[in-house]
Amino acid sequence: MTDLQMPTLNFMPWCRLDREYRVGAVALIPYSREHPPVDLDPDHTRAVNTILADFIYVNGRPIDRCTLITLENRLLIEGWDNPNAFETTYGHAQMACLSSLEGRDYFGSAEPYSNAECFALYSRQYREGRAVAAPIFRRDSTPLGLAGPALRVHIPAQAIAVPKLPFNEPLYRALTALRRRWLDAGRTGDWAIWAESIYSFNLANTDQESFGRDLEWVLMCSAMQRLLGARSSAADTASKLAAALTSDGSLGPSASETVQDWAKEFYRLRNDFAHGKLRTRQPRMWHQPYHLLLAAIVFPLLVKKLLEREAFYQSTETDRVEVAAFVRFAADLRDTGSPRKSWHRYVREEQEQARVP
């Protein structure tokens, strides 16, 4: 068993952010063995390096880069005197993950890209010059404490394939501001809806081979439905999604119809997976892999629209054309059965068209 009074490090071993991101009491700090942060004292550097020795890169050696998470300027959190400490840290890791997933390209070059494996959060205690993991609980609630060689974790293949992460800082700051405002106001239930939706979406975007597409489908559909406050029906989910995306009036009825057609079909097929069917034989206009791709694009668009509605986010020019690009992308995938260009190319073309007088 671990001792909750011992110093604990929270970190994301596979996450390589370009710089530090500090919001309120939480900071995401890039760490390098060769060039540790200048304000990190030698004892903390020693503790971090000891813990990271158990996290192995593809070359068989300990990783040399990661992202540390501090809370109230504390790197090694002692005693968890704040009962919400881990929840706060975990919540910021999830919001950071979504802020990275938002920037992915598809059908184009290898970058920019991201997946949720890059933001996997680990906790390790440090005592007497060694690392100790939190206990693993078996199905029968029997705890198994781990130390020494049992702690070693090898980088997952999904994270190896992401050399550089995109990161939407304005989106991350907007999400953290919404969280802080609602929790301070006692609106814990309202924030729980957002937190659970973000978690479900992130969990569906790990790129893990062992993670079935049926489960990804259910998670992403649930994330959208819950964030929209929609009833358990394809029609209500589809109409509320279309209304949220096209609320500024910049797109015509045909765009709203395309969004609704896709969302209805996505939800209708989800019902089979949610009720235990591993395959669906229902007729569909979009190929199954493209459904998941469109869901991966539309959820961050929805989040940004709803954040703007709550006055926590200011849309950029790129944000404003992404919905139109999504509509055209979805229509092409429906009509031709395959993409004509990369997702970001669709966005750039919409930007160029919007600039034409």
C-alpha positions in Angstrom: 0.0 0.0 0.0 1.1 3.6 -0.6 1.3 6.2 2.1 -0.9 9.1 1.2 1.4 11.4 3.3 4.4 10.8 1.1 5.3 13.2 -1.8 3.5 12.3 -5.0 4.4 13.4 -8.5 1.7 13.8 -11.2 3.0 13.8 -14.7 2.3 12.8 -18.3 5.3 10.7 -19.5 4.4 10.6 -23.2 3.4 14.3 -23.5 5.9 16.7 -25.1 4.5 20.2 -25.0 6.4 23.0 -26.6 6.4 25.3 -23.5 4.8 25.8 -20.1 1.1 26.5 -19.8 0.0 28.0 -16.5 -3.6 28.6 -15.6 -4.7 29.5 -12.1 -3.2 27.0 -9.6 -2.2 24.5 -12.2 0.8 24.5 -14.5 1.8 22.1 -17.3 5.6 22.2 -17.4 7.7 20.5 -20.1 10.6 18.6 -18.5 13.9 17.5 -20.0 16.6 15.5 -18.3 19.3 17.5 -20.1 17.8 20.9 -19.4 15.5 20.7 -16.4 13.5 23.9 -15.5 15.9 26.4 -13.9 13.6 27.0 -10.9 13.5 23.2 -10.0 15.7 22.5 -7.0 18.2 19.6 -7.1 16.2 17.4 -4.7 13.1 17.7 -7.0 15.2 17.1 -10.1 16.6 13.9 -8.5 13.1 12.7 -7.5 11.8 13.3 -11.0 14.7 11.5 -12.7 14.3 8.6 -10.3 10.6 8.3 -11.2 11.1 8.7 -14.9 13.7 5.9 -14.9 10.7 3.5 -14.8 9.2 4.9 -18.0 10.9 3.4 -21.1 11.1 4.9 -24.6 11.2 2.8 -27.8 15.0 2.5 -27.7 14.8 0.7 -24.4 16.1 3.6 -22.4 14.3 5.8 -19.8 12.4 8.7 -21.4 14.2 12.0 -21.4 11.2 14.3 -21.8 7.7 14.5 -20.3 5.2 17.0 -18.9 5.0 17.7 -15.2 1.9 19.0 -13.5 2.2 21.3 -10.5 -0.6 22.4 -8.2 -0.3 25.7 -6.3 3.4 25.7 -7.4 3.9 22.3 -5.7 5.6 19.6 -7.8 5.6 16.9 -5.2 2.2 17.1 -3.5 2.5 16.0 0.1 -0.4 14.5 2.0 -3.2 15.4 -0.4 -4.4 18.0 2.1 -6.7 19.4 -0.5 -9.3 16.7 -1.1 -9.8 18.0 -4.7 -6.1 18.0 -5.6 -6.1 14.9 -7.8 -9.5 15.8 -9.3 -8.1 19.2 -10.2 -5.0 17.8 -11.7 -6.8 15.1 -13.6 -9.4 17.6 -14.9 -6.7 19.9 -16.3 -5.0 16.9 -18.0 -8.3 16.0 -19.7 -8.9 19.6 -20.8 -5.4 19.8 -22.2 -5.9 16.5 -24.0 -9.1 17.9 -25.8 -7.2 21.1 -26.6 -4.6 19.0 -28.4 -7.0 16.6 -30.1 -8.8 19.7 -31.6 -5.8 20.5 -33.8 -5.4 17.2 -35.6 -5.2 16.9 -39.4 -6.6 13.9 -41.3 -5.7 12.4 -44.7 -2.7 14.8 -44.9 0.8 14.8 -43.6 1.8 13.1 -40.4 1.6 16.4 -38.5 -0.2 17.9 -36.7 -1.6 15.0 -34.9 -2.4 13.8 -31.4 -4.2 11.1 -29.4 -5.3 10.7 -25.9 -2.4 8.2 -25.1 -0.1 11.2 -25.2 -1.9 12.7 -22.3 -2.1 9.6 -20.1 -1.7 10.8 -16.5 0.4 8.9 -14.0 1.0 9.3 -10.3 4.1 8.1 -8.5 5.2 8.5 -4.9 8.8 9.2 -4.0 10.4 8.0 -0.8 13.8 7.0 0.3 15.2 7.4 -3.2 12.7 5.2 -5.0 9.4 5.4 -6.8 6.2 3.7 -5.6 3.0 3.4 -7.6 -0.6 3.7 -6.3 -2.1 0.3 -5.6 -3.8 -1.6 -8.4 -7.2 -2.9 -7.2 -8.4 -6.2 -8.5 -12.0 -6.9 -9.4 -12.5 -8.2 -5.8 -11.0 -4.9 -4.4 -7.8 -6.6 -3.3 -5.0 -4.0 -3.5 -1.7 -4.9 -5.1 1.2 -2.5 -4.3 3.9 -2.1 -6.9 7.5 -1.0 -6.6 10.9 -1.7 -8.3 10.9 -3.5 -11.6 7.1 -3.9 -11.5 6.7 -0.2 -12.1 8.3 -0.1 -15.5 6.0 1.2 -18.3 6.9 1.1 -21.9 5.8 3.9 -24.2 2.7 2.8 -26.2 3.0 2.6 -29.9 0.3 5.3 -30.3 2.4 7.9 -28.5 5.6 7.0 -30.4 3.9 8.1 -33.6 3.3 11.6 -32.4 6.6 13.5 -32.4 5.0 17.0 -31.9 1.7 17.9 -30.3 -0.7 20.6 -31.5 -2.1 22.6 -28.6 -4.9 25.2 -28.7 -4.1 27.4 -25.8 -7.2 29.7 -26.1 -9.4 26.6 -25.9 -7.6 25.3 -22.9 -7.8 28.6 -21.1 -11.5 28.9 -21.9 -12.3 25.4 -20.6 -10.3 26.0 -17.4 -12.0 29.4 -16.9 -15.5 27.8 -17.3 -14.6 25.1 -14.8 -13.3 27.5 -12.3 -16.3 29.9 -12.6 -18.9 27.1 -12.3 -17.2 25.3 -9.4 -16.8 28.6 -7.6 -20.5 29.3 -8.1 -21.5 25.9 -6.8 -22.6 24.7 -10.3 -20.9 21.3 -9.8 -23.6 19.5 -11.7 -23.3 21.7 -14.7 -19.5 21.3 -14.8 -19.8 17.5 -14.3 -21.7 17.3 -17.6 -18.8 19.0 -19.4 -16.1 17.0 -17.6 -17.8 13.7 -18.3 -18.4 14.6 -21.9 -14.7 15.6 -22.4 -13.6 12.4 -20.7 -15.8 10.2 -22.9 -14.5 11.9 -26.1 -10.9 11.6 -25.0 -11.3 8.0 -24.1 -12.6 7.3 -27.6 -9.5 8.9 -29.2 -6.6 6.8 -27.9 -5.8 5.0 -31.2 -5.4 1.8 -29.2 -5.7 -1.3 -31.3 -7.5 -3.1 -28.5 -10.2 -0.4 -28.2 -13.2 -1.5 -30.3 -14.8 0.9 -32.7 -18.2 0.0 -31.3 -17.1 1.4 -27.9 -15.6 4.5 -29.5 -18.9 5.0 -31.3 -20.9 4.8 -28.1 -18.5 7.1 -26.2 -18.4 9.9 -28.8 -22.1 9.8 -29.4 -22.7 10.0 -25.6 -20.3 12.9 -25.3 -22.2 14.9 -27.9 -25.6 14.0 -26.6 -24.8 14.8 -23.0 -23.1 18.1 -23.8 -26.1 19.1 -25.9 -28.6 18.1 -23.2 -30.4 16.2 -25.9 -33.0 13.5 -25.3 -32.3 9.9 -26.1 -33.3 10.2 -29.7 -31.5 10.6 -33.0 -33.8 13.5 -34.0 -33.3 15.6 -30.9 -29.6 15.0 -30.8 -29.3 15.9 -34.5 -31.4 19.0 -34.4 -29.6 20.4 -31.4 -26.2 19.7 -32.9 -27.2 21.5 -36.1 -28.7 24.4 -34.3 -25.5 24.8 -32.1 -23.2 24.7 -35.1 -25.2 27.0 -37.4 -26.5 29.4 -34.7 -24.6 32.4 -36.3 -26.7 32.1 -39.4 -23.7 32.1 -41.8 -24.8 28.7 -43.4 -27.9 28.0 -45.2 -30.6 25.2 -44.7 -28.7 22.7 -46.8 -25.7 22.8 -44.4 -28.0 22.3 -41.4 -29.7 19.4 -43.3 -26.3 17.7 -44.0 -25.3 18.0 -40.3 -28.7 16.6 -39.2 -28.5 13.7 -41.7 -25.1 12.7 -40.5 -25.9 13.0 -36.8 -29.2 11.1 -37.1 -27.4 8.2 -38.9 -24.5 8.3 -36.4 -26.9 8.1 -33.4 -29.1 5.4 -35.1 -26.1 3.1 -35.7 -24.9 3.8 -32.2 -28.1 2.2 -30.8 -27.0 -1.2 -32.1 -23.5 -1.0 -30.5 -25.0 0.3 -27.2 -27.3 -2.7 -27.0 -24.6 -5.3 -27.4 -24.3 -5.8 -31.2 -20.7 -5.9 -32.4 -21.8 -5.3 -36.0 -24.6 -3.3 -37.5 -26.4 -4.2 -40.8 -28.5 -1.0 -40.9 -28.3 0.9 -44.2 -26.0 3.9 -44.1 -24.8 6.8 -46.3 -21.4 7.1 -44.7 -18.8 4.3 -44.4 -18.3 3.3 -40.8 -14.7 4.6 -40.3 -15.7 8.0 -41.7 -18.5 8.3 -39.1 -16.0 8.1 -36.3 -13.7 10.6 -38.1 -16.6 13.1 -38.5 -17.5 12.7 -34.8 -13.8 13.4 -33.9 -14.0 16.6 -35.9 -17.4 17.8 -34.8 -17.1 17.4 -31.0 -14.4 20.1 -30.6 -16.4 22.4 -32.9 -19.4 21.9 -30.7 -17.3 22.6 -27.5 -16.0 25.9 -29.0 -19.5 27.0 -30.0 -20.9 26.3 -26.5 -18.0 28.0 -24.9 -18.6 31.1 -27.0 -22.3 31.0 -26.0 -21.2 31.0 -22.4 -18.9 34.0 -23.2 -15.7 32.1 -22.3 -14.3 31.8 -25.8 -13.8 34.2 -28.8 -14.0 32.5 -32.2 -11.2 33.0 -34.6 -11.4 33.2 -38.4 -10.4 29.6 -38.5 -13.1 28.6 -36.0 -15.8 30.4 -38.1 -15.0 28.5 -41.3 -14.4 25.1 -39.7 -18.2 24.4 -39.6 -18.6 25.1 -43.3 -15.5 22.9 -44.0 -17.0 20.2 -41.9 -20.3 20.3 -43.9 -18.4 20.1 -47.2 -16.1 17.3 -45.8 -19.1 15.3 -44.6 -20.9 15.8 -48.0 -17.8 14.6 -49.9 -17.4 11.5 -47.7 -21.1 10.7 -48.3 -21.2 11.4 -52.0 -17.9 10.0 -53.2 -17.1 7.5 -50.4 -13.6 8.9 -49.9 -12.0 12.2 -49.1 -10.7 14.4 -51.9 -8.1 16.2 -49.8 -7.0 16.5 -46.2 -9.2 18.0 -43.5 -7.0 21.0 -43.0 -7.1 21.6 -46.7 -10.9 21.9 -46.6 -10.5 24.5 -43.8 -7.9 26.5 -45.8 -10.1 26.5 -48.9 -13.0 27.8 -46.9 -10.8 30.5 -45.5 -9.7 31.5 -48.9 -13.2 31.6 -50.2 -14.3 33.8 -47.2 -11.6 36.4 -48.0 -12.9 36.8 -51.6 -14.8 40.1 -51.8 
